[in-house]
Amino acid sequence: MEEPQKTVQKQGKAKVRSQKYQQALGKVDRNISYPLSEALDLVKNSSYCQFPATIELHLNTRIKDLRGLLTLPYSSGKKLNILVFAPAGAKLESKEVTLGDGATIEEILKGKANFDVIVAHPSWMPKLATCAKVLGPRGIMPNPKNGTITEHLEKAIDDLQAGKMEYKTEANGKVIHMGIGKVSQPTEELSANVKALYSVLGKSKVAKITLSPTMGPGVKVDLNSI
């Protein structure tokens, strides 16, 4: 006699964390908000990736659609890949940037161009307007408000390479994500970068800050320590 077939009900798989993550998590009390310097040290000690890890800041805001510019006092550890659309004859080779042209616009429209930021002379904007649907969702469409549409291209490039960054909340959300440095940097430098953003936003707009390495658990920060 055949046994009746058993019906197996499929359930959503719970996310399984690696052993390294679990070990790192054991160093952090998720119920505690740590003083900023201590939080940064915990993030450093709980990072377990084999490459130079970035320390990510996740800041919950009290209002939506926050956006602006700031210059971090210390390097965030990320070298920007900058695309520049300049007038004919402009000499920017020494700036370590990529100069764009009509062919570059075609590549952008095909989704093949990969840049962190685009700086453009106003004369290029009629042509770049065709890329708005591609660049807009990525947050890299040149914009006069953040200084990426300008006649002063050299200054804009220098500012970006010196650490000038744009911060913004997620689309329709209340969270800002930003890399504030590498785990190899001194805690004092990382702390200064966090405080720079906190100061620009103002205490009343910040609800919560969590720091985490590229690979490792998040650590909550005591806002009273900033």
NUKOL-273593 format. One record per residue: residue in three letters; x, y, z of N, C-alpha, C, O, CB in turn. Coordinates in steps of 0.05 Angstrom, whole numbers, padded with zeros to 5 digits, always signed. Each point is the difference from the previous one (the first is absolute). Last residue first. Glycine has a CB too. Example, Ala and Ser with C-alpha at 12.3 -4.5 7.8 and 13.67 -1.06 7.14 Angstrom:
BEGIN
Ser+00257-00045+00142+00016+00024+00001-00015+00022+00014+00010+00022+00004+00014-00035-00047 Ala-00018-00102+00042-00018+00024+00000+00018+00024+00000+00021+00000+00013-00059-00023+00012 
***
This chain:
BEGIN
Ile+00547+01275+00406+00010+00014-00024+00002+00030+00005+00008+00015-00017-00028-00050-00013 Ser-00017-00034+00090+00030+00000+00000+00012+00015-00023+00024+00003-00002-00026-00047+00025 Asn-00093+00028-00009+00010+00019+00020+00030+00001+00002+00011+00018+00012-00052-00027+00013 Leu-00006-00054-00081+00001+00027-00011+00009+00021+00019+00011+00020-00008-00048-00034-00021 Asp+00060-00092+00020-00013+00017+00020+00002+00029-00010+00022+00011-00001-00012-00043+00040 Val-00007-00058-00103+00015+00022+00012-00018+00016+00019-00022+00006-00006+00052-00004-00034 Lys-00025-00111-00004-00015+00025+00005+00016+00020+00015+00016-00007+00018-00059-00019-00018 Val+00071-00056-00070+00004+00010+00028-00015+00026+00003+00006+00019-00015+00040-00042+00019 Gly-00044-00072-00075-00003+00029+00005+00003+00006+00030-00006-00017+00017-00024+00020-00057 Pro+00080-00088-00012-00025+00010+00011+00000+00030+00004+00020+00013+00001-00025-00057+00022 Gly+00063-00006-00103-00001+00000+00029-00026+00012+00010-00015+00012-00015+00065-00009+00017 Met+00008+00013-00092-00010-00027+00008+00002-00001+00030+00022-00001+00012-00007-00021-00055 Thr-00001+00105+00007-00009-00012-00025-00012-00028+00006-00021-00008-00011+00055+00034-00015 Pro-00038+00033+00111+00021-00004-00020-00012-00013-00025-00023-00008+00000+00058+00003+00036 Ser-00089+00073+00033+00006-00028-00006+00024-00001-00020+00004+00018-00016-00052-00032+00024 Leu-00022+00083+00061+00024-00004-00015+00005-00029-00005-00006-00017+00017+00025+00059+00002 Thr-00106+00030+00007+00012-00027+00002+00024-00001-00018-00001+00009-00023-00044-00030+00033 Ile-00029+00097+00037+00023-00005-00017+00010-00028+00006+00004-00008+00024+00009+00057-00024 Lys-00109+00019+00011+00016-00023+00008+00024-00003-00019-00002+00007-00023-00038-00031+00042 Ala-00021+00100-00019-00015-00018+00018+00018-00022+00011-00002-00008+00023-00040+00018-00048 Val+00051+00097-00017+00012-00026+00002-00014-00018+00020-00002+00008+00023+00046+00012-00036 Lys-00061+00075-00007-00007-00016-00023+00010-00029+00001-00007-00016-00017+00008+00058-00009 Ser+00016+00028+00093-00029-00004-00002-00008-00018-00023-00022-00010+00000+00017+00055+00021 Lys+00098-00016-00005-00010-00020+00019-00029-00007-00004-00008-00023+00003+00042+00039+00029 Gly+00027+00019-00114-00011+00011+00024-00013-00022+00017-00012-00018-00011+00004+00062-00012 Leu+00060-00041-00066-00028-00007+00002-00013+00014+00024-00023+00010-00002+00032-00054-00020 Val+00084+00053+00009-00013+00012-00023-00030-00005+00002-00016+00019-00006+00057-00026-00022 Ser+00014-00033+00093-00001+00029+00003-00015+00014-00022-00015+00018+00005+00059-00021+00019 Tyr-00028-00090-00029-00019+00005+00022-00003+00030+00004-00022+00010+00004+00035-00053+00018 Leu+00053+00013-00082-00027-00003-00011-00021+00006+00021-00020+00014-00007+00037-00049-00024 Ala+00072+00039+00059-00004+00020-00021-00028-00002-00012-00014+00020-00003+00063-00021-00007 Lys-00018-00063+00074-00009+00025+00012-00005+00022-00020-00017+00017+00004+00043-00029+00036 Val+00011-00071-00069-00028-00004+00010-00011+00026+00011-00023+00008-00006+00033-00056+00016 Asn+00080+00049-00035-00017-00002-00023-00029-00004+00007-00018+00012-00012+00056-00031-00014 Ala+00028+00018+00094-00004+00027-00011-00018+00000-00024-00015+00019-00004+00061-00007+00021 Ser-00022-00095+00021-00018+00015+00017-00005+00028-00010-00023+00009+00001+00040-00036+00038 Leu+00047-00025-00083-00027-00010-00005-00020+00014+00017-00022+00007-00010+00041-00052-00002 Glu+00071+00065+00028-00008+00010-00026-00029-00009-00007-00016+00016-00010+00064-00018-00005 Glu-00009-00030+00095-00005+00029+00002-00009+00011-00026-00017+00018-00001+00052-00015+00037 Thr-00007-00094-00029-00027+00005+00010-00007+00029+00001-00023+00008-00004+00026-00050+00031 Pro+00069+00006-00098-00002+00005+00028-00029+00006+00009-00015+00013-00015+00062+00005+00014 Gln-00033-00080-00086+00004+00028+00009-00001+00003+00030-00013-00016+00013-00006+00031-00057 Ser+00002-00097-00007+00028+00005+00006+00006+00028+00009+00022+00006+00010-00012-00040-00044 Val-00096+00001+00004+00005-00010+00027+00029+00005+00008+00007+00000+00023-00041-00035-00030 Lys-00014+00103-00062+00009-00028+00001+00006-00009+00028+00006+00017+00017+00013-00011-00063 Gly-00093+00073+00012+00028-00006+00002+00006-00029+00000-00018-00017-00004+00023+00059+00029 Ile-00093-00001-00033+00014+00022+00014+00030-00006+00004+00014+00015+00013-00057-00005+00010 Gly-00051-00033-00088+00026-00011+00009+00016+00022+00013+00004+00021-00012-00004-00056-00025 Met-00111+00029+00029+00025+00013-00008+00024-00015+00011+00001-00008+00023-00025+00052-00024 His-00094-00034-00006+00022-00019+00001+00025+00014-00011-00001+00013-00020-00031-00053+00013 Ile-00071+00067+00051+00023+00009-00015+00022-00022+00003+00006-00008+00023-00017+00058-00017 Val-00104-00044+00007+00026-00012+00007+00022+00011-00019-00004+00000-00025-00019-00042+00043 Lys-00079+00048-00018+00012+00017+00021+00027-00011+00009+00006+00001+00024-00052+00013-00009 Gly-00021-00017-00112+00006-00012+00026+00013+00020+00019+00002+00024-00006+00004-00067-00017 Asn-00031+00047-00075-00024-00002+00016+00005-00012+00028-00018-00011+00012-00009+00007-00054 Ala+00109-00006-00013-00024+00009-00013-00025-00005+00017-00005-00023+00007+00027+00015-00052 Glu+00068+00018+00098-00010-00018-00020-00025+00012-00013-00014+00016+00013+00033-00056+00012 Thr+00047+00112+00015-00016-00023+00010-00008-00018-00023+00000+00009-00023-00017+00019+00061 Lys+00108+00032-00038-00028+00001-00006-00014-00024+00012+00012-00022+00002-00003+00048-00044 Tyr+00093+00034+00026-00015-00018+00016-00030+00003-00007-00009+00022-00007+00043-00020+00045 Glu+00069+00020-00085-00029+00005+00001-00012-00020+00019+00006-00024-00002-00007+00044-00045 Met+00106+00021+00045-00018-00022-00005-00029+00010+00001-00006+00020+00013+00039-00053+00006 Lys+00083+00059-00020-00028+00011-00002-00019-00022-00008+00005-00014-00020+00013+00060+00009 Gly+00081-00052+00020-00018-00012+00019-00028+00011+00000-00016-00007+00017+00055-00002+00010 Ala+00040+00026-00086+00008+00007+00027-00019-00011+00021+00005+00003+00024+00017+00038-00042 Gln-00037-00050-00076+00023-00016+00007+00010+00006+00028+00015-00017+00011-00003+00015-00059 Leu-00083+00053+00014-00009-00028+00002+00024-00018+00008-00004-00018+00017-00031+00027-00052 Asp+00052+00083+00020-00017-00004+00023-00008-00029+00004+00001-00010+00022-00018+00057-00028 Asp+00065-00023-00072+00017+00001+00024-00016-00004+00025+00009-00015+00018+00021+00047-00042 Ile-00077-00026-00057+00015-00025+00002+00017-00001+00025+00001-00020+00014-00001+00017-00065 Ala-00046+00082+00032-00019-00021+00007+00014-00027+00003-00006-00015+00019-00030+00040-00043 Lys+00087+00049-00007-00007+00003+00029-00019-00022+00009+00003-00012+00021+00003+00061-00024 Glu+00016-00045-00089+00023-00008+00016-00006+00002+00030+00008-00018+00015+00022+00034-00052 Leu-00096+00013-00026+00003-00029+00001+00023-00008+00018-00002-00019+00016-00017+00015-00061 His-00045+00087+00028+00026-00002+00014+00005-00030+00005-00001-00010+00022-00005+00056+00000 Glu-00075-00016-00061+00021+00009-00018+00028-00003+00012+00020+00001-00015-00053+00031-00005 Thr-00056-00096+00044+00015+00024+00007+00019+00008-00023+00009-00017-00016-00012+00004+00064 Ile-00064-00066+00000-00003+00015-00025+00014+00027+00006-00010+00016+00016-00034-00039-00031 Thr+00045-00035+00085+00010-00017-00022-00007+00011-00028+00008-00012-00020-00011-00027+00051 Gly-00019+00071+00064+00024+00009-00012+00011-00016-00023+00023+00004-00008-00013+00014+00052 Asn-00094-00024+00009+00023-00014+00013+00026+00007-00013+00021-00013+00005-00052-00024+00008 Lys-00050+00077-00045-00002+00002+00030+00023-00014+00014+00008+00009+00022-00057-00007-00027 Pro+00035-00004-00092+00013+00024+00010+00000+00002+00030+00017+00014+00012-00030+00009-00054 Asn+00017-00115-00015-00020+00017+00013+00014+00025+00010+00020-00002+00014-00049-00038-00001 Pro+00039-00063-00074+00011+00026+00008-00022+00019+00009-00021+00001-00011+00059-00008-00021 Met-00050-00098+00043-00005+00020-00020+00011+00027+00009-00006+00009+00022-00036-00034-00037 Ile+00042-00061+00064+00025+00013-00010-00006+00018-00023+00019+00007-00015+00007-00046+00030 Gly-00085-00025+00038+00008+00023+00016+00025+00014-00010+00013+00014+00016-00034-00037+00022 Arg-00035-00054-00072+00026-00006+00013+00010+00023+00017+00020-00003+00014-00009-00028-00052 Pro-00091+00039-00015-00004-00021+00021+00025-00007+00015-00001-00010+00022-00036-00007-00050 Gly+00046+00081-00045-00017+00009+00023-00004-00021+00021+00006+00006+00024-00028+00024-00056 Leu+00067-00047-00054+00016+00011+00022-00015+00008+00024+00010-00001+00023+00021+00016-00057 Val-00076-00049-00044+00020-00020+00008+00015+00010+00025+00004-00015+00019+00001+00000-00067 Lys-00070+00070+00007-00014-00024+00009+00019-00022+00009-00007-00018+00016-00030+00029-00046 Ala+00071+00071-00009-00012+00004+00027-00013-00025+00011+00001-00005+00024-00009+00053-00037 Cys+00057-00025-00073+00008-00022+00018-00014+00001+00027+00006-00016+00018+00038+00016-00041 Thr-00053+00065-00048-00010-00025-00011+00006-00023+00019-00012-00022-00003+00017+00040-00044 Ala+00029+00069+00062-00028-00002+00009-00012-00026-00010-00019-00010+00012+00015+00060-00013 Leu+00093-00019-00023-00002-00017+00023-00029-00004+00010-00006-00020+00014+00051+00034-00001 Lys-00025+00047-00084+00005-00028-00009-00004-00019+00023-00010-00022-00003+00042+00039-00031 Pro-00042+00075+00053-00020-00008-00020+00003-00029-00009-00019-00015-00004+00016+00062-00011 Met+00070-00008+00074-00025-00010+00012-00022-00006-00020-00015-00019+00005+00027+00046+00034 Trp+00082+00009-00049-00005-00028-00005-00028-00009+00008-00009-00021-00007+00057+00013+00012 Ser-00010+00097+00011-00004-00004-00029-00006-00029-00007-00010-00005-00022+00041+00043+00015 Pro-00009-00010+00098-00027+00005-00008-00006-00004-00030-00022-00008-00008+00020+00041+00044 His+00078-00090+00014-00002+00028-00008-00029+00005-00010-00011-00018-00012+00061+00021+00001 Ala-00027-00086+00080-00005+00010-00028+00001+00030-00002-00010+00014+00018-00017-00055-00026 Val+00047-00059+00070+00002+00030+00001-00002+00010-00029+00013-00011-00018+00016+00010+00060 Ile-00052-00095+00019+00004+00013-00026-00001+00030+00003-00018+00011+00012-00004-00050-00035 Val+00042-00059+00085-00011+00027-00002+00006+00011-00028+00021-00006-00012-00014+00013+00062 Asp+00011-00098-00029-00011+00008+00026-00013+00027-00001-00019+00005+00015+00054-00032+00007 Phe-00028-00047-00105+00015+00022+00013-00014+00006+00027-00024-00004+00003+00039+00023-00048 Asn-00020-00085-00048-00001-00004+00029+00018+00021+00013+00024-00003+00001-00032-00047-00007 Ala-00048+00021-00094+00019+00018+00014-00003-00003+00030-00022+00000+00011+00020+00033-00049 Lys-00054-00078-00027+00027-00012+00001+00020+00018+00016+00021-00010+00007-00031-00013-00050 Gly-00088+00030+00010+00004-00010+00028+00028-00011+00004+00004-00016+00019-00052+00006-00017 Lys+00008+00056-00080-00001-00029-00001+00004-00013+00027+00000-00024+00003+00018+00027-00050 Leu-00013+00091+00037-00027-00008-00008-00004-00030-00002-00022-00011+00003+00018+00055-00028 Ile+00090-00008+00041-00017+00004+00023-00029-00009-00006-00012-00013+00017+00040+00052-00002 Glu+00035-00039-00085+00005-00022+00019-00018+00003+00025-00009-00021+00010+00057+00019-00026 Glu-00051+00071-00047-00012-00025-00012+00004-00023+00019-00018-00017+00003+00026+00034-00049 Ile+00034+00063+00068-00029+00002+00005-00014-00024-00011-00019-00010+00012+00022+00060-00015 Thr+00088-00043-00013-00005-00006+00028-00029+00001+00006-00011-00017+00015+00056+00035-00003 Ala-00015+00010-00096+00001-00029+00001-00006-00009+00029-00012-00021+00004+00045+00019-00042 Gly-00024+00094+00020-00025-00010-00010-00001-00031+00002-00022-00011+00005+00020+00050-00036 Asp+00068-00001+00100-00007+00011-00026-00026-00012-00009-00014-00013+00015+00063+00020-00027 Gly+00022+00005+00108-00022-00011-00016-00003+00014-00026+00008+00023-00004-00030-00035+00046 Leu+00107-00009+00032-00014+00021-00016-00021-00013-00018+00006-00019-00015+00035+00048+00016 Thr+00005-00058+00098-00006-00009-00027-00015+00023-00015-00020+00010+00011+00019-00059+00004 Val+00078+00058+00068-00029-00003-00006-00003-00011-00029+00020+00000-00015-00032+00038+00047 Glu+00092-00001+00024-00008-00028+00003-00030-00004-00002-00013-00012+00017+00053+00005+00013 Lys+00015+00089-00043-00019-00002+00021-00009-00029+00006-00017-00005+00017+00001+00050-00029 Ser+00075-00007-00060+00014-00003+00026-00019-00005+00023+00009-00006+00022+00027+00036-00040 Glu-00067-00012-00072+00012-00026+00002+00014-00005+00027+00001-00023+00009+00006+00025-00058 Leu-00062+00073+00006-00005-00011+00027+00014-00027+00004-00007-00014+00019-00037+00038-00018 Lys+00026+00064-00071+00022-00017+00007-00003-00009+00029+00007+00014+00019+00024+00009-00052 Ala-00096+00016-00055+00006+00000+00029+00021-00021+00006+00000-00022-00010-00047+00037+00020 Gly+00008-00001-00098+00024+00014+00006+00007+00001+00030+00022+00007+00007-00030+00020-00047 Ala-00093-00036+00010+00023-00008-00016+00024+00016+00008-00001+00024+00004-00030-00036-00042 Pro-00040-00001+00115+00000+00012-00027+00025-00010-00015+00020-00009+00011-00044+00050+00007 Ala-00015-00108+00055+00012+00026-00001-00001+00012-00028-00004-00015-00020+00034+00001+00057 Phe-00065-00069+00034-00007+00011-00027+00009+00029-00001-00013+00017+00012-00027-00049-00017 Val+00068-00058+00070-00002+00029-00004-00007+00005-00029+00013-00009-00018+00019+00018+00055 Leu-00028-00091+00047-00004+00005-00029-00005+00030-00003-00017+00011+00014-00001-00058-00023 Ile+00064-00019+00091-00013+00024-00009-00001+00002-00030+00021-00002-00013-00007+00025+00056 Asn+00001-00090+00046+00003-00003-00029-00017+00022-00013-00025-00002-00001+00033-00049+00003 Leu+00038+00045+00101-00023+00004-00018+00008-00004-00029+00021+00009-00009-00041+00022+00042 Lys+00058-00073+00062+00009+00017-00022-00022+00001-00021-00008-00020-00011+00056+00008+00019 Lys-00049-00008+00103-00009-00007-00027+00010+00020-00020-00004+00024+00002-00037-00045+00018 Gly+00053+00026+00076+00014-00024-00009-00008-00009-00028+00010-00019-00011-00007+00006+00057 Ser-00025+00093+00009-00019-00022+00004+00012-00027-00010-00013-00021+00002-00026+00054-00006 Ser+00092+00059+00043-00007-00017-00022-00021-00021+00007+00001-00011+00022+00045+00019-00041 Tyr-00045+00081+00078+00020-00021-00007-00011-00017-00023-00024-00001-00005+00042+00001+00052 Pro-00069+00074-00016+00026+00009+00008+00023-00019-00007+00023+00008-00002-00046+00017+00038 Leu-00069-00013-00094+00009-00015+00024+00028+00010+00007+00016+00005-00018-00044-00045+00006 Thr-00053+00092-00039+00028-00009-00004+00009-00013+00026+00002+00013+00020+00007+00024-00054 Leu-00112-00022-00013+00019+00005+00022+00027-00009-00009+00003-00018-00017-00039+00013+00052 Leu-00076+00024-00072+00029-00005-00004+00016+00005+00025-00008+00016+00017+00002-00003-00065 Gly-00104-00046+00026+00018+00022+00001+00029-00008-00005+00005-00022-00008-00036+00043+00041 Arg-00080-00054-00008+00020-00001-00021+00018+00024+00003-00009+00022+00005-00021-00048-00036 Leu-00066-00032+00069+00023+00017+00008+00022-00004-00021+00005-00023-00009-00016+00019+00058 Asp-00084-00036-00040+00011+00017-00022+00021+00019+00010+00000+00024-00008-00043-00028-00015 Lys-00023-00031+00100+00007-00011-00026+00015+00021-00018+00001+00024+00006-00041-00055-00003 Ile+00041+00022+00109-00016+00011-00022+00010-00012-00026+00023-00010-00002-00031+00053+00027 Arg+00048-00066+00058-00028+00005+00010-00018+00011-00023-00024+00000+00003+00042+00008+00043 Thr+00072-00077-00056-00008+00028+00004-00029+00002+00009-00016-00019-00002+00049+00033-00033 Asn+00054-00088+00036-00029+00003-00002-00007+00029+00007+00008+00010+00021-00016-00059-00009 Leu+00102-00001-00049-00012+00021+00017-00030+00002-00005-00008+00007-00022+00052+00018+00023 His+00050-00087-00016-00028-00002-00007-00015+00019+00020-00002-00007+00023+00006-00041-00042 Leu+00104+00027-00019-00018+00014+00019-00028-00002-00011-00005+00006-00023+00042+00026+00038 Glu+00060-00093-00029-00024+00013-00011-00017+00012+00023-00003-00011+00021+00003-00022-00059 Ile+00107+00002+00013-00019+00003+00022-00024+00016-00010+00003+00022-00009+00034-00024+00044 Thr+00035-00066-00090-00011+00027+00004-00018+00000+00024-00014-00020+00006+00016+00030-00055 Ala+00086-00078+00025-00029+00004+00003-00007+00030+00003+00015+00015+00012-00019-00060+00009 Pro+00085-00016-00068-00004+00024+00016-00029+00008+00002-00012+00010-00019+00058+00005+00006 Phe-00030-00118-00001+00009+00023-00015-00004+00025+00018-00015-00002+00020+00004-00019-00065 Gln-00017-00068+00069+00028-00003-00006+00011+00024-00016+00024+00000-00007-00030-00049+00007 Cys-00078+00042+00077+00006-00004-00028+00030+00001-00005+00015+00010+00017-00059+00010-00030 Tyr-00009-00007+00099+00014-00025-00006+00006-00005-00030+00006-00022-00007-00028+00005+00048 Ser-00006+00092+00048+00002-00003-00029+00016-00025-00006+00021-00005+00012-00023+00055-00019 Ser-00014-00013+00096-00019-00020-00009+00000-00004-00031-00014-00017-00010-00014+00028+00049 Asn+00082+00054+00009+00007-00026+00011-00018-00022-00010+00007-00024+00001+00010+00047+00038 Lys-00033+00068-00064+00026-00008-00010+00006-00029+00009+00009-00016-00017+00007+00063+00018 Val-00093-00007+00034-00003-00005-00029+00026-00010-00012+00000-00019-00016-00035+00054+00013 Leu+00037-00007+00092-00014-00025-00003-00004-00008-00029+00003-00023-00008-00026+00033+00051 Asp+00060+00074-00024+00019-00021+00007-00013-00028-00002+00013-00019-00010+00011+00051+00040 Leu-00079+00043-00042+00018-00002-00022+00021-00022+00005+00006-00015-00018-00012+00064+00008 Ala-00054-00027+00079-00014-00013-00022+00018-00005-00024+00000-00021-00012-00042+00043+00028 Glu+00075+00027+00058-00002-00029+00006-00014-00015-00022+00008-00022-00007-00008+00033+00056 Ser+00005+00083-00056+00027-00012-00003-00001-00030+00005+00014-00015-00014+00006+00059+00028 Leu-00103+00004-00002+00010-00001-00027+00027-00013-00003+00003-00018-00017-00028+00060+00009 Pro-00040-00074+00086+00013+00026-00006+00014-00002-00027+00010-00022-00007-00004+00032+00057 Tyr-00086-00079-00040+00027+00005+00011+00009+00029-00005-00009+00012-00020+00019-00060+00012 Ser-00105-00013+00023+00011+00021-00017+00026+00009+00012+00001+00009+00022-00047+00006-00037 Ile-00009-00113+00025+00014+00023+00011+00007+00019-00022+00008-00008-00022+00010-00020+00059 Asn-00059-00060-00048-00018+00016+00017+00012+00025+00011-00013+00016+00014-00010-00058-00003 Arg+00069-00027-00062-00018+00014-00018-00020+00018+00015-00014+00016-00012+00018-00054-00020 Asp+00099+00004+00051-00026-00002+00013-00020+00017-00016+00002+00025+00001+00019-00032+00046 Val+00076-00042-00078-00018+00024+00001-00026-00007+00015-00012-00020-00006+00032+00037-00038 Lys+00050-00081+00022+00015+00022+00012-00017+00025+00005+00009+00019+00013+00032-00036-00037 Gly-00071-00064-00021+00004-00005+00029+00015+00022+00014+00000+00002+00025-00001-00050-00036 Leu-00012+00046-00084-00024+00009+00014+00003-00003+00030-00011+00015+00016-00017-00026-00056 Ala+00094-00024-00017+00002+00029+00001-00023+00011+00016+00003+00019+00016+00021-00018-00060 Gln-00026-00092+00026+00022+00006+00019+00003+00030+00004+00004+00009+00022+00019-00052-00037 Gln-00085+00013-00049-00010-00006+00027+00022+00006+00021-00006+00009+00022-00025-00045-00041 Tyr+00054+00044-00072-00019+00022+00008-00009-00005+00029-00001+00018+00016-00014-00012-00064 Lys+00068-00072+00009+00016+00024+00006-00018+00023+00009+00007+00015+00018+00027-00030-00052 Gln-00075-00065+00005+00012-00003+00027+00017+00024+00007+00000+00009+00023+00001-00059-00030 Ser-00082+00067-00060+00024-00016+00001+00011-00002+00028-00008+00015+00018+00018-00002-00065 Arg-00117+00000+00024+00025+00015+00002+00024-00019+00002-00003-00022+00011-00022+00061+00011 Val-00079-00047-00064+00020-00013+00016+00026+00016-00001+00012+00004-00021-00033-00050+00013 Lys-00091+00063-00007+00027+00007-00008+00021-00012+00019-00002+00004+00024-00015+00039-00044 Ala-00078-00089-00002+00011+00020+00017+00028+00006-00008+00015-00018-00009-00044+00003+00047 Lys-00051-00020-00103+00025-00007+00013+00009+00023+00018+00001+00023-00008+00012-00053-00030 Gly-00116+00002+00010+00022+00019-00007+00024-00007+00017-00002-00006+00023-00031+00042-00035 Gln-00035-00114-00012+00001+00023+00017+00023+00018-00008+00020-00010-00012-00041-00015+00050 Lys-00046-00063-00074+00024+00017-00003-00002+00024+00017-00021+00014+00001+00026-00030-00048 Gln-00048-00084+00059-00008+00028-00003+00026+00016-00002+00016+00000+00019-00060-00006+00005 Val+00017-00100-00046+00020+00018+00013-00007+00028-00006-00001+00009-00024+00037-00044+00020 Thr-00087-00066+00009+00000+00027-00012+00020+00017+00015-00002+00004+00024-00047-00009-00039 Lys+00046-00106-00001-00001+00023+00019+00001+00026-00015+00016+00004-00018+00006-00032+00054 Gln-00061-00073-00067+00021+00021-00003-00004+00022+00020-00023+00009+00005+00027-00021-00054 Pro-00034-00091+00068-00010+00025-00012+00023+00020-00002+00016+00002+00018-00062-00011+00000 Glu+00068-00096-00022-00005+00021+00020-00011+00025-00014+00010+00007-00022+00026-00026+00052 Glu-00049-00084-00067+00016+00025-00002-00008+00019+00022-00023+00003+00007+00028-00009-00056 Met-00008-00105+00048-00017+00024+00000+00018+00025+00000+00018+00003+00017-00055-00028+00007 
***
